[in-house]
Amino acid sequence: MSNPLIKDRDRFSASHPEQRFVVNGRDWGGLRIGDNGPALILIPGTLGRSDIFWQQIEALQGRARILSLSYPSEGGIREWGEDIAALIRQHKLEGAVILGSSLGGYTAQYVAATYPDLVDGLVAANTLSSTGDIQNRLPYSLDLMAVPIDQLRQGFTNGLTQWCDGVSPYQQLAELLLLEVGGRIPEGEMRARLNALKNAPVLPEQSLPESNRWTIESEDDHLISAEMREEVRTVVQPGRAFIFGEASHFPYVTRPENYTAMLEDILGLEGGDVPFPKGSA
């Protein structure tokens, strides 16, 4: 049976091929779309490319200036923060709202805290605010630059195949992510993403106004525990914390219309009647 998520993502990717941006010698992938409206930077997690946000990009194109990114195969959080700051300047996106999910959420927090003159808003989504004992947990306890790539990919595959039994509401999502694990994310990029989180710096304190900080979380997030979600809210001190019920670690894929409506609210854009978790102050 065909997977409508994959089919739709592939349709979008065919019409919006990933661009290349070389910054400080590092080769980034990305999509720069839209010439009008507020600026929005989108940073995926470990298992996403720039097109993982395809449903939000399509819904917002023409109303927002969007830069969605794919990580390079070199560098870590500090270097990527420097690169993203350079990309914001190059594309004249100063004053952007920066949204990152998972690994991207940690990166977004770093960028917002380090370059508050370049961003006006931070959205820390389905993420963490400290790496704590991550080096003691698989796969981060491994030598990520030396372990066979098949072993790293198999670890993700083992987790995702649990959703492919025809019972899980996230079967289509899992099948889409298995394509990322299987090769859409090249070896160098996969290693760099994992290594970046393993060696992530302690996050600087945020200086943006609380009203310009938001967090997003899912109550059924299998990767970000309730304790980790609470820590993110404590560290980010958001003006609003958006909480999805059943949406998984990837609510922008599983609840795309609700996620887009939330972004419309954050960006100050006129929206429709689609509900979204209003969040708590």
Secondary structure as the mmCIF struct_conf table of DSSP 4:
data_model
#
loop_
_struct_conf.conf_type_id
_struct_conf.id
_struct_conf.beg_label_comp_id
_struct_conf.beg_label_asym_id
_struct_conf.beg_label_seq_id
_struct_conf.end_label_comp_id
_struct_conf.end_label_asym_id
_struct_conf.end_label_seq_id
HELX_RH_AL_P HELX_RH_AL_P1 PRO A 4 SER A 15
BEND BEND1 HIS A 16 HIS A 16
HELX_LH_PP_P HELX_LH_PP_P1 PRO A 17 GLU A 18
STRN STRN1 GLN A 19 VAL A 23
TURN_TY1_P TURN_TY1_P1 ASN A 24 GLY A 25
STRN STRN2 ARG A 26 ILE A 33
BEND BEND2 ASP A 35 PRO A 38
STRN STRN3 ALA A 39 ILE A 43
TURN_TY1_P TURN_TY1_P2 THR A 46 LEU A 47
HELX_RH_3T_P HELX_RH_3T_P1 SER A 50 PHE A 53
HELX_RH_AL_P HELX_RH_AL_P2 TRP A 54 LEU A 60
STRN STRN4 GLN A 61 GLN A 61
TURN_TY1_P TURN_TY1_P3 GLY A 62 ARG A 63
STRN STRN5 ALA A 64 ALA A 64
STRN STRN6 ARG A 65 SER A 70
BEND BEND3 SER A 73 GLU A 74
HELX_RH_AL_P HELX_RH_AL_P3 ILE A 77 GLN A 90
TURN_TY1_P TURN_TY1_P4 HIS A 91 LYS A 92
TURN_TY1_P TURN_TY1_P5 GLU A 94 GLY A 95
STRN STRN7 ALA A 96 SER A 101
TURN_TY1_P TURN_TY1_P6 SER A 102 SER A 102
HELX_RH_AL_P HELX_RH_AL_P4 LEU A 103 THR A 114
TURN_TY1_P TURN_TY1_P7 PRO A 116 LEU A 118
STRN STRN8 VAL A 119 ALA A 125
BEND BEND4 ASN A 126 ASN A 126
BEND BEND5 SER A 129 SER A 129
TURN_TY1_P TURN_TY1_P8 GLY A 132 ASP A 133
HELX_RH_3T_P HELX_RH_3T_P2 ILE A 134 ASN A 136
BEND BEND6 ARG A 137 ARG A 137
TURN_TY1_P TURN_TY1_P9 LEU A 138 SER A 141
BEND BEND7 LEU A 142 LEU A 142
TURN_TY1_P TURN_TY1_P10 LEU A 144 ALA A 146
BEND BEND8 VAL A 147 VAL A 147
HELX_RH_AL_P HELX_RH_AL_P5 ILE A 149 LEU A 160
HELX_RH_3T_P HELX_RH_3T_P3 THR A 161 TRP A 163
BEND BEND9 ASP A 165 GLY A 166
BEND BEND10 SER A 168 SER A 168
TURN_TY1_P TURN_TY1_P11 PRO A 169 TYR A 170
HELX_RH_AL_P HELX_RH_AL_P6 GLN A 171 LEU A 179
HELX_RH_PI_P HELX_RH_PI_P1 GLU A 180 ARG A 184
BEND BEND11 ILE A 185 ILE A 185
HELX_RH_AL_P HELX_RH_AL_P7 GLU A 187 LYS A 198
TURN_TY1_P TURN_TY1_P12 ASN A 199 ASN A 199
HELX_LH_PP_P HELX_LH_PP_P2 ALA A 200 GLN A 206
BEND BEND12 LEU A 208 LEU A 208
HELX_RH_3T_P HELX_RH_3T_P4 GLU A 210 ASN A 212
STRN STRN9 ARG A 213 SER A 218
TURN_TY1_P TURN_TY1_P13 GLU A 219 ASP A 220
BEND BEND13 HIS A 222 ILE A 224
HELX_RH_AL_P HELX_RH_AL_P8 ALA A 226 VAL A 236
BEND BEND14 GLY A 239 GLY A 239
STRN STRN10 ARG A 240 PHE A 244
BEND BEND15 GLY A 245 GLU A 246
BEND BEND16 HIS A 249 HIS A 249
HELX_RH_AL_P HELX_RH_AL_P9 PRO A 251 THR A 254
BEND BEND17 ARG A 255 ARG A 255
HELX_RH_AL_P HELX_RH_AL_P10 PRO A 256 LEU A 267
TURN_TY1_P TURN_TY1_P14 GLY A 268 GLY A 268
BEND BEND18 ASP A 273 ASP A 273
STRN STRN11 SER A 280 SER A 280
#
